[in-house]
Amino acid sequence: MPRPYITINDAKVVNAESSFQAFQQVGPKVCMVTANHPGFVGFQNHVQIGVFPMGGRYGGAKMDMHEELNPIGIRQYTMWKRWEDHEEMHYQQFDSIFRLCSSCLGMVVEGPWEDVYEIVSSDLPEVIAMTDVPSKLGAAFMAGQQPAPVAMPYGQRVIAGSDHYIIPGREQEFETAITDLMKMFQKAPGFLGYMVLKQIGASAIGSFQLQPEGIHQALQTLGDNPPKNKEGNFKLIEAKKTPTKYLVHMEWMDLNSAMFGISRVVINGRYRAQHDKALATLVQGPYVTLWSPMMEDTSWREYLNE
């Protein structure tokens, strides 16, 4: 089974209860509209918790800043069999999505911007609840397999997203170094799994970056009259980042696990030496933000792991 493509829609919104109420009301409807396309595999939506201080490099940051960050980040993953499926869905369902998203614009400070990624490497466990643990452990034992980490759903684990921009020509070197580091992290307490994602472009229509006529039509309505011109202003591959951007998606049991686990790259000699191989390929990074998955359809991992 080919790996799915992932689109990541980033926005910053006013950190207020009304914003989260709107997100909870509109988000499920957008997902239902998206699911009309057979290429849609699943979703995982996040709210930002904080920023990894990186040993004081970002000394004003804290692991938990969810009450202080304003605006606060919203990050929405959708998974697709092909990236073309995502673009086709947005075009077919443009009017419905425009009406729904327009009702949230009053809370938006920045965005949305929707990058598209391919999965370079991954090892993510199935997401299960505590009630599923006995049967999963029993099945692994009977099959003679190593039990998988217990990854809890719906805000009961922490996502660390680390941005890296690579010196041209050294992409493969980075991919090898960072994947080997992720495999080492599997011995860190509370580490659940990872994906190494490579940005291959961005969705103009998913970012509402329309042609000029469409932009003006969008600005002249409160959402009840979607633009007649819904063409994006650029092709997806024209928005590929240069230098190449990678997002390293890590999942941890909780904030303490993430803090002490990631810190191994500066306090443990073996982890530091391996991480240095990745650092040597960078133009910019790493910058690690921390997220809580507040809404998700966990079944996309079944497609990923088939």
Phi and psi in degrees as a GROMACS rama.xvg file:
@    title "Ramachandran Plot"
@    xaxis  label "Phi"
@    yaxis  label "Psi"
@TYPE xy
-66.134  148.866  PRO-2
-66.7254  145.394  ARG-3
-71.8917  159.332  PRO-4
-91.3954  151.387  TYR-5
-122.464  127.516  ILE-6
-102.946  137.445  THR-7
-122.572  113.221  ILE-8
-98.4207  112.445  ASN-9
-105.109  137.167  ASP-10
-148.538  159.143  ALA-11
-119.083  134.135  LYS-12
-128.83  162.282  VAL-13
-61.7042  130.442  VAL-14
-81.7695  85.3474  ASN-15
-145.471  155.054  ALA-16
-58.1864  -35.2421  GLU-17
-63.2652  -32.5883  SER-18
-64.9825  -44.1333  SER-19
-72.5156  -31.4872  PHE-20
-64.3782  -42.7483  GLN-21
-64.7071  -41.6712  ALA-22
-61.059  -42.3336  PHE-23
-71.4129  -28.3121  GLN-24
-79.8708  -43.1796  GLN-25
-85.7692  -37.6245  VAL-26
-51.9892  -50.8667  GLY-27
-60.9389  -34.6752  PRO-28
-68.7123  -39.2126  LYS-29
-61.824  -40.8285  VAL-30
-64.3139  -38.1878  CYS-31
-66.0658  -39.4445  MET-32
-64.8322  -44.1196  VAL-33
-59.6815  -37.2096  THR-34
-68.9406  -5.10632  ALA-35
-65.9629  -20.238  ASN-36
-92.6902  131.565  HIS-37
-68.2803  -13.853  PRO-38
-84.2751  -5.62835  GLY-39
-76.6579  129.228  PHE-40
-106.543  -33.7294  VAL-41
166.932  -177.617  GLY-42
-147.443  161.127  PHE-43
-152.282  110.924  GLN-44
-109.477  140.115  ASN-45
-130.287  154.515  HIS-46
-119.084  141.646  VAL-47
-71.553  138.847  GLN-48
-100.435  -47.6677  ILE-49
-171.721  -160.016  GLY-50
-136.816  135.765  VAL-51
-70.2792  122.432  PHE-52
-68.2805  -14.1354  PRO-53
55.922  50.6586  MET-54
62.1031  26.1327  GLY-55
98.021  -6.50756  GLY-56
-58.6817  -38.2643  ARG-57
-115.068  72.1991  TYR-58
-67.2654  -18.5633  GLY-59
-85.3525  -3.30702  GLY-60
-92.0829  158.578  ALA-61
-139.326  155.405  LYS-62
-60.5783  -40.1757  MET-63
-117.907  104.874  ASP-64
-128.436  22.542  MET-65
-65.0446  -22.0438  HIS-66
-89.4357  -19.7811  GLU-67
-95.9809  -32.2685  GLU-68
-64.9229  123.16  LEU-69
-156.641  105.732  ASN-70
-73.8712  165.708  PRO-71
-117.632  146.683  ILE-72
-78.2809  140.633  GLY-73
-120.55  129.088  ILE-74
-130.807  120.932  ARG-75
-118.89  115.999  GLN-76
-91.1788  136.356  TYR-77
-128.167  144.201  THR-78
-113.732  140.562  MET-79
-138.725  147.76  TRP-80
-65.1575  -38.3437  LYS-81
-138.551  149.238  ARG-82
-67.0434  -26.832  TRP-83
-62.8897  -29.7212  GLU-84
-62.6365  -39.238  ASP-85
-62.3066  -46.3688  HIS-86
-64.8594  -40.7331  GLU-87
-63.2565  -42.5865  GLU-88
-60.1841  -46.5192  MET-89
-61.1536  -36.9017  HIS-90
-70.7397  -44.0642  TYR-91
-68.4798  -36.291  GLN-92
-106.496  21.7115  GLN-93
-56.2487  -47.6266  PHE-94
-61.5438  -45.1933  ASP-95
-64.3945  -45.5199  SER-96
-67.3734  -38.5225  ILE-97
-61.7222  -44.9364  PHE-98
-62.3179  -44.2535  ARG-99
-66.187  -47.5752  LEU-100
-70.0686  -30.3861  CYS-101
-61.7987  -29.4214  SER-102
-70.258  -11.0225  SER-103
-104.655  -4.49902  CYS-104
-63.7385  -22.3828  LEU-105
-65.7386  -14.9929  GLY-106
-105.58  -5.67255  MET-107
-82.4629  130.922  VAL-108
-105.018  -34.2339  VAL-109
-149.493  141.721  GLU-110
97.6206  -169.437  GLY-111
-78.9489  155.372  PRO-112
-134.685  129.762  TRP-113
-120.83  98.1702  GLU-114
-79.7536  153.864  ASP-115
-117.765  134.362  VAL-116
-127.755  147.78  TYR-117
-104.05  151.689  GLU-118
-89.9392  115.864  ILE-119
-79.2038  -46.5073  VAL-120
-153.89  157.243  SER-121
-163.342  155.399  SER-122
-156.722  88.2948  ASP-123
-115.609  135.494  LEU-124
-78.8986  163.54  PRO-125
-65.6417  141.326  GLU-126
-87.1497  125.64  VAL-127
-135.887  161.796  ILE-128
-94.4558  165.689  ALA-129
-59.7364  -30.6334  MET-130
-66.4438  -18.6486  THR-131
-89.3677  -12.8666  ASP-132
-60.9193  -47.909  VAL-133
-57.1581  -44.2401  PRO-134
-68.747  -37.558  SER-135
-66.9928  -42.9784  LYS-136
-65.0597  -40.7747  LEU-137
-63.8058  -41.8585  GLY-138
-64.9123  -40.6779  ALA-139
-65.1588  -40.8222  ALA-140
-63.3209  -45.1617  PHE-141
-65.9942  -30.2483  MET-142
-87.8012  -2.27911  ALA-143
70.1959  28.3095  GLY-144
-105.53  157.457  GLN-145
-72.8813  126.053  GLN-146
-60.4752  139.661  PRO-147
-77.3864  155.832  ALA-148
-59.413  150.851  PRO-149
-89.6735  105.434  VAL-150
-100.682  119.043  ALA-151
-91.0532  147.031  MET-152
-89.4494  171.259  PRO-153
56.0032  61.8427  TYR-154
81.584  10.2895  GLY-155
-104.839  19.4917  GLN-156
-151.056  173.612  ARG-157
-121.801  136.371  VAL-158
-105.353  129.533  ILE-159
-109.782  123.842  ALA-160
-113.86  119.338  GLY-161
-115.603  118.211  SER-162
-86.9573  136.848  ASP-163
-139.244  134.583  HIS-164
-116.651  130.171  TYR-165
-107.712  141.311  ILE-166
-58.0103  127.412  ILE-167
-53.0581  133.446  PRO-168
93.9234  -7.99246  GLY-169
-114.67  20.4651  ARG-170
-62.8805  -45.2278  GLU-171
-64.5503  -37.3957  GLN-172
-60.9299  -43.3416  GLU-173
-64.6226  -46.4597  PHE-174
-58.1243  -42.9053  GLU-175
-66.2491  -45.5475  THR-176
-64.9176  -43.6475  ALA-177
-74.6846  -34.094  ILE-178
-66.381  -41.0995  THR-179
-63.4767  -36.3999  ASP-180
-65.5322  -41.8998  LEU-181
-60.9829  -37.5004  MET-182
-65.8345  -34.3498  LYS-183
-67.301  -37.2547  MET-184
-61.5601  -19.7844  PHE-185
-61.3558  -15.9615  GLN-186
-92.2581  -4.39147  LYS-187
-81.3067  135.066  ALA-188
-57.2275  130.496  PRO-189
85.6395  -0.885398  GLY-190
-78.8187  127.57  PHE-191
-103.71  -33.545  LEU-192
162.774  -177.457  GLY-193
-156.203  163.606  TYR-194
-139.024  138.354  MET-195
-103.25  116.353  VAL-196
-111.955  134.577  LEU-197
-111.523  122.698  LYS-198
-72.2722  127.765  GLN-199
-116.737  -3.4396  ILE-200
161.815  -168.293  GLY-201
-145.592  153.568  ALA-202
-92.7659  115.621  SER-203
-66.3357  -46.4322  ALA-204
-69.8495  -34.3391  ILE-205
-71.3398  -20.9057  GLY-206
-97.4893  3.11891  SER-207
56.4519  31.0099  PHE-208
-94.2715  78.9501  GLN-209
-88.6971  171.584  LEU-210
-63.6773  157.588  GLN-211
-49.7965  -43.5361  PRO-212
-61.1527  -41.2267  GLU-213
-66.4454  -37.1501  GLY-214
-61.622  -45.6187  ILE-215
-64.5405  -40.1383  HIS-216
-63.7947  -36.7964  GLN-217
-67.329  -36.4061  ALA-218
-74.0824  -16.3366  LEU-219
-98.0175  18.3486  GLN-220
-143.551  157.664  THR-221
-92.3903  8.78784  LEU-222
117.67  -15.1863  GLY-223
-77.4665  -19.5927  ASP-224
-123.233  87.292  ASN-225
-59.2517  148.428  PRO-226
-56.0401  139.157  PRO-227
-73.2838  -32.7732  LYS-228
-92.1858  104.668  ASN-229
-110.459  19.2293  LYS-230
-77.5923  134.662  GLU-231
-69.7004  156.876  GLY-232
-87.861  -3.59653  ASN-233
-153.139  161.863  PHE-234
-83.5027  150.68  LYS-235
-53.2918  -47.253  LEU-236
-72.4797  -16.1065  ILE-237
-70.8478  -14.7472  GLU-238
-102.075  16.5629  ALA-239
-64.1844  130.99  LYS-240
-67.6767  139.759  LYS-241
-131.567  117.772  THR-242
-62.5012  162.982  PRO-243
-60.9138  136.14  THR-244
-103.63  137.579  LYS-245
-122.347  141.694  TYR-246
-114.808  120.787  LEU-247
-97.1798  112.57  VAL-248
-95.6922  116.037  HIS-249
-118.961  143.428  MET-250
-118.858  133.104  GLU-251
-129.743  157.398  TRP-252
-63.6474  -41.124  MET-253
-160.416  -179.402  ASP-254
-64.6782  -38.9247  LEU-255
-64.0772  -41.525  ASN-256
-60.6852  -43.2442  SER-257
-63.8686  -43.9901  ALA-258
-63.0571  -51.6846  MET-259
-76.9299  -29.2794  PHE-260
-69.7907  -51.0972  GLY-261
-63.6541  -32.2112  ILE-262
-64.9369  -13.111  SER-263
-58.5427  -24.3398  ARG-264
-72.1156  -8.41024  VAL-265
-119.946  -15.1987  VAL-266
-116.658  -7.70128  ILE-267
-116.58  125.04  ASN-268
-57.9378  -43.6279  GLY-269
-68.1254  -43.2498  ARG-270
-67.4491  -39.1082  TYR-271
-62.7144  -44.3384  ARG-272
-62.4522  -39.8997  ALA-273
-69.6593  -42.3819  GLN-274
-65.2583  -33.5427  HIS-275
-60.7172  -30.6441  ASP-276
-63.7396  -36.4653  LYS-277
-74.0663  -42.9294  ALA-278
-57.798  -34.5216  LEU-279
-66.6702  -12.7439  ALA-280
-99.4833  1.47896  THR-281
-92.6373  140.853  LEU-282
-87.0371  -40.7261  VAL-283
-150.448  140.637  GLN-284
121.889  -178.635  GLY-285
-81.1331  150.834  PRO-286
-127.176  117.911  TYR-287
-110.644  117.128  VAL-288
-104.896  154.748  THR-289
-119.121  137.188  LEU-290
-138.012  153.122  TRP-291
-113.515  125.857  SER-292
-77.5639  98.2087  PRO-293
-85.1349  -25.1809  MET-294
-141.768  137.768  MET-295
-162.006  150.238  GLU-296
-107.589  102.38  ASP-297
-72.7218  -8.01333  THR-298
-68.3504  -15.4633  SER-299
-62.9155  -24.3492  TRP-300
-69.1725  -26.7094  ARG-301
-63.7148  -40.6885  GLU-302
-66.2597  -41.9246  TYR-303
-61.4602  -39.8289  LEU-304
-94.2483  0.725021  ASN-305
